[in-house]
Structure formats: structure tokens, C-alpha cells
Amino acid sequence: MLEQAILITIAMGFLISVLLSPLIIPFLRRLKFGQSIREEGPKSHQKKSGTPTMGGVMIIFAIIITTIVMTGKYSQLSVEMYLLLFVTVGYGLLGFLDDFIKVVMKRNLGLTSRQKLLGQVIIAIIFYIVYTQYGFSTDIGIPGTNFSFDLGWGYVVLVIFMLVGGSNAVNLTDGLDGLLSGTAAIAFGAFAVLAWNQSQLDVAIFSVAVVGAVLGFLVFNAHPAKVFMGDTGSLALGGAIVTIAILTKLEILLVLIGGVFVIETLSVIIQVISFKTTGKRIFKMSPLHHHYELVGWSEWRVVVTFWTIGLIFAVLGIYIEVWL
């Protein structure tokens, strides 16, 4: 019965995303919601200018419809599900506003960093308030052990750090056709397995709904991409995966399962620190996926390599939590 629920959920998320794409992509194109490519980015990316963006709305709609329908059929809309939907939609709306400013108001950088940070922090604080009001644990567990400790009030700092940092990390990874769609499907799939292992059916259903939605989106986002998810999708996915990690009490394991996102973020941090302190760049360009493009790798080779690394991280995460 549970296996059937998981398979149907993935299929529904996939189909909704695929069926929405032919409707929404032409609509975005007619509205001239095309991506503006940064001038300082790889020159090969300039040909992508004008490709419809804000396609993340397809992913979000697919997730919402699938989770509500499937949870109503096999479970019930729990507090966990409401929290997942709140963060996903909240960060998605924040990303939508950022994309709207970029493509409609022609401000290539979108929201200012302070505006985006404020929005992310507010959503994180609201999440924390509801989370604690319903008595969820503020313990932190060490993966592969039975050891845990209570952070108490310090947990709010962790929640804010994770949601802000995690959503931005996922956002940084969205730089090549299909890169984030594939790595996100793998990471959410890993968390679906772990949530199911904990008998958290609602969280597992949500996780596989995301897997189906991003795989459906990948049909149109694979190289050469016909649509980009934009910050609408990347911020929503980042907020969602962090929320899943918190609800499953796998906060630390997120660093491993989301290893590709962590590496991409570290490459940016290292690049900035190196340039500001020594005047030299460690990488030809950051985030890291651009470095490999500039050393001669094809875009598809970079994407497949990062998918493979993400899969290895996901398998290791499941192994540590389930079998270690």
C-alpha cells in the first residue's frame, strides 16, 4: 500500500509538471519573461538570453497539487505538511518577486541582498515559531549514532542559518541546464527514503512529490533548456529540502546529502576570500560548475558529473542513517 502511494505520487508530480509546461512556457514567452544572462558569466551562455524563466511556478504547482491530493488519499494534512508547504510557497514567492524584478523591471540583480535576506529570515522565524508551538524537538542528533543534544533557544539560530544558507546554496547550483533539477531529484529522493524509514509518511509523500515535479520539469530543462526555473524554483526547493531535514531531525546529514549544494557554495566563498585577500582567483569562475566549463568541459559533461557526485552523497547519507 505504501509502495503504491509513493509510486503514484511520483507519477502524479511528474505528469502535472509535464502537462503544465506546454501551457506555461509559451505564456512566459509571450509575456517576454526571458532570462537575462550576466555579462560576466561564460560567453557560451549568452545564447541562452531570452529563454523563458520563472518556470519554477510549474514545480511549485505540481508539488502543491500532488501533496494535497495524495496526502488526502493516504494520510492527512498534518502540521508537518503545512510547514513544508508554507516554507516552499513562501520561498517560492520570494524567488518569484526576485525573478519578476529581473525580467519585467529589467534589473538584472533582482531584489537587493538585504531585501532577499530579510524575506528569508522572516519566513524562517515564522517557521520556527510554529515548529516550537507544536512541540517539535529542538534536539540535534549525530548521524550514525544514538547521541543527541538539545540546542534550546539556540535552535532558532540554526533554523535561520539553515533556511537562509540552504536556499541560497541551492540557488547557486542553478546555473546549467538540468543541473539543479537532477541534483534536487536525487537529494529529495534520499530524504524520501529516510522519511519513509522513520514512518513519516507525510514527509515522504511530499519528498517524492518534489522528485516527480522536478523530473517532469527536467524534460524541458535538460540541455538545451526550453525553460529555466529561476529563483522561483531554486529558492522554493532550497527551503523545502532544509525543512525536510529539520522535520526528520537530520539537520547534520543534510550537509552530506546536499553535498553538491555545499560544494558550490564553498567554491564561491573560497573565491571571494582568495580574491579579497590575495587578489588572485582559485577558480576560473565560481560557482564551481562554471570553472569546469571554462577548463573545456561540455555543459552536459559537467551536469552529469555533478549528478553522479550528488548520487554518491545521497547513497552515503542513506547508508549512514539506515545501516551504519
C-alpha positions in Angstrom: 0.0 0.0 0.0 2.7 2.5 1.0 4.9 1.5 -2.0 1.9 2.1 -4.3 1.4 5.6 -2.7 5.0 6.5 -3.4 4.9 5.4 -7.0 1.6 7.1 -7.7 2.9 10.3 -6.0 6.0 10.4 -8.2 3.9 9.7 -11.3 1.4 12.4 -10.4 4.0 15.1 -9.7 5.8 14.2 -13.0 2.7 14.3 -15.1 1.4 17.6 -13.6 4.7 19.2 -14.2 5.0 17.9 -17.8 1.4 18.8 -18.6 1.8 22.3 -17.2 5.0 23.0 -19.1 3.5 23.3 -22.7 0.9 25.7 -21.2 3.1 27.9 -19.1 6.3 28.1 -21.3 4.5 29.7 -24.3 2.7 32.0 -21.8 6.0 33.1 -20.2 7.5 33.6 -23.7 4.6 35.8 -24.8 5.0 37.9 -21.7 8.7 38.2 -22.5 9.7 36.7 -19.2 13.1 35.8 -20.6 16.3 35.2 -18.7 18.9 38.0 -18.7 22.3 36.5 -18.8 25.1 38.1 -16.7 27.7 39.7 -18.8 30.5 38.4 -16.5 29.2 34.8 -17.0 30.6 32.3 -19.5 30.3 33.7 -23.0 28.7 30.5 -24.2 25.7 31.3 -22.0 24.8 34.5 -23.9 22.9 32.4 -26.5 20.6 31.4 -23.6 19.4 35.0 -23.2 15.7 35.2 -23.7 14.9 31.7 -22.6 11.8 31.8 -20.5 12.4 31.8 -16.8 10.2 31.7 -13.7 9.4 28.1 -14.7 9.6 27.2 -11.0 5.9 28.0 -10.8 5.3 24.7 -12.6 7.3 22.8 -10.0 5.5 24.6 -7.1 2.0 23.9 -8.5 2.9 20.3 -9.2 4.2 19.9 -5.6 1.1 21.6 -4.0 -1.5 19.7 -6.1 0.2 16.3 -5.7 0.9 16.5 -2.0 -2.7 17.7 -1.1 -4.3 15.0 -3.3 -2.0 12.2 -2.2 -2.0 13.1 1.5 -5.7 13.3 1.5 -5.9 9.8 0.0 -3.3 8.0 2.1 -2.9 10.1 5.2 -4.0 13.6 6.3 -2.7 17.2 6.1 -0.6 17.3 9.2 1.3 20.2 10.8 4.4 18.9 9.1 2.8 19.1 5.7 1.5 22.6 6.4 5.0 23.7 7.4 6.5 22.1 4.3 4.0 23.9 2.1 4.4 27.2 3.9 8.2 27.3 3.5 8.1 26.0 -0.1 5.5 28.5 -1.2 7.0 31.3 0.9 10.4 31.0 -0.5 8.9 30.4 -3.9 7.0 33.7 -3.7 10.2 35.5 -2.6 12.0 34.0 -5.6 9.1 34.9 -7.9 9.4 38.6 -6.8 13.2 38.4 -7.4 12.6 37.0 -10.9 9.8 39.5 -11.7 12.1 42.4 -10.9 14.8 40.9 -13.1 12.8 40.1 -16.2 10.0 42.6 -16.1 11.7 45.6 -14.5 14.9 44.8 -16.3 17.0 44.9 -13.1 19.4 42.0 -13.7 20.2 41.5 -10.0 16.6 41.4 -8.8 16.0 42.0 -5.2 18.8 43.6 -3.2 20.7 41.2 -1.0 19.2 42.9 2.1 15.7 42.6 0.8 16.1 38.9 0.0 17.8 38.2 3.3 15.0 39.9 5.2 12.4 37.9 3.5 14.2 34.6 4.1 14.7 35.4 7.8 11.1 36.4 8.3 9.9 33.1 6.8 12.4 31.2 8.9 11.3 32.8 12.1 7.6 32.2 11.4 8.5 28.5 10.7 10.4 28.3 14.0 7.5 29.8 16.0 5.0 27.3 14.6 7.5 24.5 14.9 8.1 25.1 18.6 4.4 25.9 19.3 3.5 22.4 18.2 6.2 20.9 20.5 8.6 19.7 17.9 12.1 18.7 19.2 15.0 21.2 19.3 17.4 18.3 19.7 20.3 17.7 17.3 21.3 14.2 16.5 24.7 12.9 15.4 24.3 10.8 12.2 25.1 7.1 12.7 24.8 7.3 16.5 22.2 7.5 19.2 23.8 10.6 20.6 21.8 13.9 20.6 21.7 17.1 22.5 19.2 19.9 23.0 20.0 23.3 21.5 17.1 25.0 23.3 16.8 28.7 22.2 19.9 28.2 20.1 17.8 26.2 17.7 16.2 29.3 16.2 19.7 30.4 15.1 20.2 27.1 13.5 16.9 27.2 11.7 17.6 30.7 10.3 21.1 29.7 9.3 19.9 26.5 7.6 17.0 28.0 5.7 18.8 31.1 4.6 22.0 29.3 3.8 20.3 26.2 2.3 18.0 28.2 0.0 20.9 30.3 -1.2 23.1 27.2 -1.7 20.5 25.5 -3.9 20.0 28.8 -5.8 23.8 29.0 -6.6 23.6 25.5 -8.0 21.0 26.5 -10.6 23.5 27.6 -13.3 23.5 25.0 -16.0 20.7 23.3 -18.0 19.3 20.5 -15.8 21.9 20.8 -13.1 19.7 21.7 -10.2 16.7 19.6 -11.5 18.8 16.5 -11.4 20.7 17.1 -8.2 17.5 18.1 -6.4 15.6 15.0 -7.6 18.5 12.9 -6.1 18.6 14.7 -2.8 14.9 14.7 -2.3 14.7 11.1 -3.2 17.3 10.3 -0.5 15.2 12.2 2.1 12.1 10.4 0.9 13.8 7.1 1.7 14.9 8.4 5.1 11.4 9.9 6.0 9.8 6.6 5.0 12.3 4.7 7.2 11.2 6.9 10.1 7.5 6.2 9.3 6.9 9.9 8.5 4.6 9.2 5.6 3.6 12.8 5.1 7.2 14.0 4.7 7.9 11.0 2.4 4.9 11.9 0.2 6.0 15.5 0.0 9.6 14.5 -0.9 8.6 12.1 -3.7 6.1 14.7 -5.0 9.1 17.1 -5.4 11.0 14.3 -7.1 8.2 13.8 -9.6 7.8 17.5 -10.1 11.5 18.3 -10.8 11.8 15.3 -13.1 8.8 16.5 -15.1 10.4 19.9 -15.3 13.7 18.3 -16.3 12.1 17.1 -19.5 12.0 20.8 -20.6 15.0 22.0 -18.6 17.6 19.5 -19.9 20.2 20.8 -22.3 19.3 22.8 -24.4 16.8 24.1 -21.9 13.5 25.4 -23.1 12.8 27.0 -19.7 14.7 27.9 -16.5 13.2 27.5 -13.1 14.6 30.8 -11.9 14.8 31.9 -8.3 11.1 31.0 -8.1 12.0 27.3 -8.2 15.5 27.3 -6.7 14.6 29.2 -3.5 11.5 27.1 -3.1 13.5 23.8 -3.5 16.2 25.1 -1.1 13.6 26.0 1.6 11.8 22.7 1.1 14.8 20.4 1.5 16.0 22.2 4.6 12.5 21.9 6.1 12.5 18.2 5.4 15.9 17.8 7.1 14.6 19.7 10.2 11.4 17.7 10.4 13.2 14.4 10.1 15.9 15.5 12.6 18.6 15.0 10.0 20.0 18.5 10.1 23.6 17.5 10.1 23.1 14.8 7.4 21.8 17.5 5.1 25.4 18.7 4.7 26.2 15.3 3.1 23.1 14.6 1.1 23.1 18.1 -0.2 26.9 17.9 -0.7 26.8 19.3 -4.2 25.0 22.4 -2.9 27.6 22.8 -0.1 30.5 22.4 -2.6 29.0 25.0 -4.9 28.6 27.4 -2.0 32.1 26.8 -0.7 33.6 27.5 -4.1 32.0 30.9 -4.1 33.2 31.7 -0.5 36.7 30.5 -1.3 36.8 32.5 -4.5 35.7 35.7 -2.7 38.1 35.3 0.2 41.0 34.5 -2.0 40.4 37.5 -4.3 39.9 39.9 -1.5 43.0 38.8 0.5 45.5 38.0 -2.3 44.0 39.5 -5.4 44.0 36.0 -7.0 41.2 33.7 -8.0 41.4 30.0 -7.1 38.8 29.0 -9.8 38.4 30.4 -13.3 34.9 31.3 -12.2 32.5 30.5 -9.4 30.3 28.7 -8.6 32.3 25.6 -9.3 30.3 24.4 -12.3 31.4 27.4 -14.3 35.0 26.6 -13.5 34.7 23.2 -15.3 33.0 24.8 -18.3 35.9 27.2 -18.7 38.5 24.5 -18.5 36.9 22.9 -21.5 34.2 20.5 -20.2 30.9 20.5 -22.2 27.9 21.7 -20.3 26.4 18.2 -20.4 29.6 16.6 -19.0 29.6 19.0 -16.1 25.9 18.3 -15.3 26.2 14.5 -15.5 29.3 14.6 -13.3 27.6 16.7 -10.7 24.6 14.4 -10.8 26.9 11.4 -10.2 28.5 13.1 -7.3 25.1 14.0 -5.8 24.0 10.4 -6.2 27.1 9.2 -4.3 26.5 11.7 -1.5 22.8 10.6 -1.3 23.7 6.9 -1.1 26.3 7.6 1.6 23.7 9.6 3.6 21.2 6.8 3.5 23.9 4.2 4.4 25.0 6.2 7.4 21.4 6.8 8.7 19.9 3.4 7.9 22.6 0.8 8.1 25.6 2.2 10.0 
